[in-house]
Amino acid sequence: MTLPISVISVSGTPAECGAAYGAAAAPLIAANVRLYLQRFRDQAGLDTTAVRAAGATFRRASIEVLPRVAAMLDGVAEGAGANAEELYALNGRTELIYGTPHDSDGGCTSIGVLDTHTTSGNTLLAQNWDWHPAQREAMIVLQTRDEHGFEVITLAEAGMLAKAGLNSAGLGVCLNMLGSDRDGPRPGLVPYHVLLRAVLESDHLGAALRVAARTPRGASLNLLLGQAGKAGEYGGEIIDVEVVPGDLGWLHPLDGFITHANHIESALPVRDRQRDFGGASLFRGARARRLLGGIMDGRTGRKVDEDDLKAVLRDHGGYPMAICRHVDERDEPLEQSETVYSVLLDLDERRFGLAEGPPCGNKFGFTRLG
């Protein structure tokens, strides 16, 4: 089965990849910029002049810290005929919208399972990406091959460079938005989605963790990272890192797997904004853990397969604010959220799966790198 949305495949240097992506997705990028300019006005009180000023600050930091990723994003602006500062602001939308105290129960539930606990013997990552339903129309899958032959495939909002995805080194990432009292845009900070793209450009797990730890940032986020093993030599690995401005916490697999939602679980010395707002995050990660634990049986050796992960992603416990999230019409229109897409990654096979959300009513399509 093919993927449920358009795949944009580009190759060349970062600038060439960006320009080709921008040209191919120009109408979607323009629509997404309009959508976010409205969100910036409505949710953060930022007019276009303020948005562009923030984008210029993000651009300077990105060029200095992550020049290859910045070259790609500059190329996107050129290819799409878009304003570069607006595109950098788009990639920093988390900092701009959620950088001040803001009541949001935006979701995402992520899962990682070690190869020792899967029926295929492969390392698997999966997640539901929950966001405003209007965003569904501005999504693409971006597949890039750079001048060295290194490949990345990722879900992305048009004009952004990454979300959940994997690369040809067998490294993959799923993500969850977090919130802390340190969040907010400031000079010298790299936008959330630029950092995320740099993680996906890493060719091994240690390099990805260096990017996560060393990149100056103004948003709190959770990165569930994994890398495939090498047959006959070593197995795969997964680790969860909670990244906040100026600090980082980590979680290791327990009983062969990790799950995570949108609140901080490590002992980071920050105020978790989820404490102020409550919501479904407080049970979604734990529920996913229980569901997976109920499938695995240490006595019989029962392991997890892809269908098991799909079943967890389709779970309705706590409906409508469940792992498989549905719109609650009682929420304010700008605060409405549902599972927009579900992602399933087989890191050993370099296999990328995607289902339109909510996943309870849709099938996964798959493609692979190479």
N, C-alpha and C positions, 0 to 999 in steps of 0.2 A: 504494500500500500504506500502511496506517495504521501508526503507531508501535507497537512491541511492548509498551509499558507505558502506564499511565494518564497522560493529560495533564490537569493541573489548570490551568484558565484563570481568571484573576481580574483585576479592574480597580478603579481608584480611587486614593486616596492610598496611600502606603506602609503606613500602619496598616490601612486597609481591605483592601488586597491581602493583607497578612499574616493578618488575621483570617479572610478567606474561604478562604485556603489552609489555615490551621490547622483550620478546621471541616471542610473537604472531606477532609483527610488525617488526621483525628484518630486513627483506629485504627492506621494505619501509623506515625504519629509516636510513639504510646505504645509500640508494639512496638520501634521503633528506639531509643528512650530506654532501654528495658529491656535491649536488646542491648548498648548502649554502657556502661551502668552496670556490667554484668558484665565487659565488656572493661577498663574503668577499674580494677575490682578486681583482675582476673587479670593484667593487663599493666603496670599502673602502681602498684598497691597503694593505690588511692584509694577510700575508702568514700564513701557518698552525701553525708555532711556535707562532706568535702573537695572533692568534685566541685561541690557547690553553692557553696562558698566561692570556688573558681576561677571558676565561672560568673558570680558576682557581680562579681568583678574584671574579667572580660571585658566584662560589661555596662556597667560604669561607663566604661571606655575607649571602647567603641563609641558610647555616647550622646554622649560629648564629641567624638570625632573624626569619626564618620560617623552623624550623627543620623537621616538618612532611612533608612538601612539598619537602624539600631537600632529605629526605629519599626516597620518591617516585622517584625522578629524578635519584638518585644514583642507585635505583633498576632498572630503565629503562636501564641505561647503562650496568649494570651487565647482565640483561636478554637478551639484544640485542647484547652483546659482543662488545659494542661501547666504544669509549673513553669518559669518563665522562666530561672532560673539554670541548670537542667539543660539547657535548650535552648541557652544560650550556651556551656555546656561541650561540648555536642554539636558545635556549630560550631567549637569549639576542640579537637576530639579529637586533631588532629595534634600540637598543643603538649603535650597532657596525656599521650598515649601515647608519643610519640616525642621528647619534650623531654629525655630522658636517654638515655645510650648504650644502644642496643637493636638486637639483631641482626634485621634485617628486609630482605628483598629484594622489598619491595612494588614493583609495577611501574607502568607507564604508558609508552607510546611515542607521541610526538606528531610530527606532520608538518605543515609549512606550505609551500604552493607559490604563487609569484607568478603573477598573471594572464598575464604574458608567456610562461609555460611550461606553460600548460594548454590543452587543445584547445578548451575553451569560452570562453577569454579571461576567465575568472572567477578570483578569488582563493579558494583552497581550504585549509581546515584539517581535520585528522583526528587521531583518537587512539584507542588502546585504553586503557580505564580498568580497571586490574587491582587487585583487592582481595579480601577474603575472600568465598568463594562464598555464605555466608549472607546477605550484604548485598543480594543480588539481589532478595530478597523485600521489601525496604524502600525501593525506588527509585520515583521519579516523574519526569515531565517537568513543569516549572513554567513557565507562560507568563503574563506580567504585562503590563498596560497601565496606566501611571500616569495621574494627573489631567491631564497635558500631552499624552497620546497616545503617549508613548515606550514601546516594547515590548521585552521581553526574553524569550528562551526558553532554557532550560537544563536539563540533566540535574541531578538533585539527590537526595541521600539525604533521606528524609522527616524534616522538621524543620530541614533545612539550606536555605540560600538560593541556592546555585549550585554548579556544577562547569563542565564544558565547555559553551559556549553562544554565542549571538550576539544582537545587538540590531537595532533598526530603523534605526540609523545605519550598518549594515553592518560593525560592529565585532564581532569574535569572539575567543574565547580557548580554548585547550587548556592543560592543566596537567600537571605532574609533581611528585610529592613529592621534595624533596631533604632532606639532613641535614647539619648542620654543628655544630661545637663551640660555637656561639653560641645554639643552640636551647633553648627552655624558657619556660614561663609566668612572667611577672613583672608587677607592677602597671603599668598604663598601656599595655598592649599589646592590639591588636585581633586577634581570632581569624582564622585562615587563611581560613575560608569567608565571614566578614563582609568581609574585604578583597577576596576574589574577587568577591563580589556588587557591591561598589563599583566594581571594574574594569568589570564588565558594564553598570553604570549610566552609564558614560562615553559621550559622544556623538562623540568623535573620539580618534584614537590618542594624541595628545599628552596629553590629559586622562587617559587610562587609565594612561599611563606616570607621570604625576604621582601618581596614586593609589598605584601600585605602589611608587614611590620614597619618598613622604612618609608613608605610614601606618606608625605604630610597630607592630612585629610581633615575634613570638617563635618563628616557624617559618620554615624555609627552603623555598622553593618555586620552581618554574620556570613561567613564564607565556609561552606562545607566542601572541603577539598578532598580529592582522591586521585590516586595514580595506579594504573595497572601494573601488575608484576611482570616478570619475564619467565616464560615457560622453562622449567627445568633448573632455574637459578634462584628465584625468590618470588614471594607473593606480593599482592597489592597492599596498599595502605590508604587509610582515610584519617582525616583529622578535621575538627571543627574549630575555627578561630573567630572569636568575637572581637571585632576591631572597632575601637572608639578613638576619638581624637586624643593622641598622646599615649595610648596604652593598647594592650592586646591581651586577651585571655584565651584559653584553649581547653578543649574537651576531647578525650580519646574514646574509641569504641568501647562499649560495654556489652558483653555477650555477642560480639561480632558486628554491632551496628550502632549508629548514631541517628537521632532525630532532633529536629530543632524547629522552633516557631519564631516569634518576634519579640521575645524578652531575653534579657541577659541571664545566663545560667552559671557562668564562672564568677569568681570573687573579684570582679573589677571594682575599684574604688570610685564609682560614679553613681549618680542618681538615675535609675532606670525609669524613663518616662512612662513605661507601661504601668508602673505602680500608681500613677496618677489617674490613669484612664481605664484600667482593667481590660476586660474583653476576652475574646476567644483564644488569644495566644497562650493564656495561662493554663489551658488544658490541651491544646492541639498537639504540641510536641509530646506530652506525656501519653496522650491517647494513641498516637502513632507508635510509641514504644510498646505499649501494652498489646496493641494489635499484632505487631511483629513478634513480640514475645510469645503470644498465644499460638502463632503459626509454628515457630521453632520448638523443637522438643529434644532436649538433651539426651533423653533416654533412648529415643528411637533414631536420633540423628536427622530428623526432619529439617530440611533447609529451605531457604526462600527462593522463589523464582520470580520472573517478571510479572506474572499474573497476580502474585501475592502483593507486589508493590502497587500494581494498578488498583487492586481492591482497597488498599489503605488510602490511596489518593482519592478514591470514590466514596469514602466513608462519610456518613451523614450524622454521626453522633454530635449533638449540640446544634442541629439544623436551626436556622439557615447559616449560622456562623460556625460551620463545621470545617473539617479538613477539606472536604469538597464544598466550597463556599458558594452560597446563592445570595442574590440580592435580597436585602431586607428593605421593603418599600417604606418602612417607618424611618429609615435613616434620611438625613438631609441629602439632596441630590448629589452634591459634590463629595459626600462622604460614603456614597454607596460603593460596594465592592463585591466582586465575585471571583471565582477562579477563572481567569481569562485563558490561560493555557497550562497544560501539564507536560512536564518534561521527564523523560526516562533515558538515562545514559548507561551504556555498556562500555566501560573504559577499555577492556581487553580487545573487544571487537571494533573499537572506534565507531560505535553505533549510536546514532542520535534519534530518539523517538519523541514525538510530539502529538498531543491530542488537544483539540479545541475544548475549552472549558464551558461550563462545568463538565468534568470528565465522566460523570455518571451517565451521560447520554451520548458519549462520543468515543470512537475508536482511535487507537494510536496508529500513526504512520511512522515509518522508519526510513532512514538513509544512513550512509556510513562514509567516512573519510577514506581516501585512497582509491 
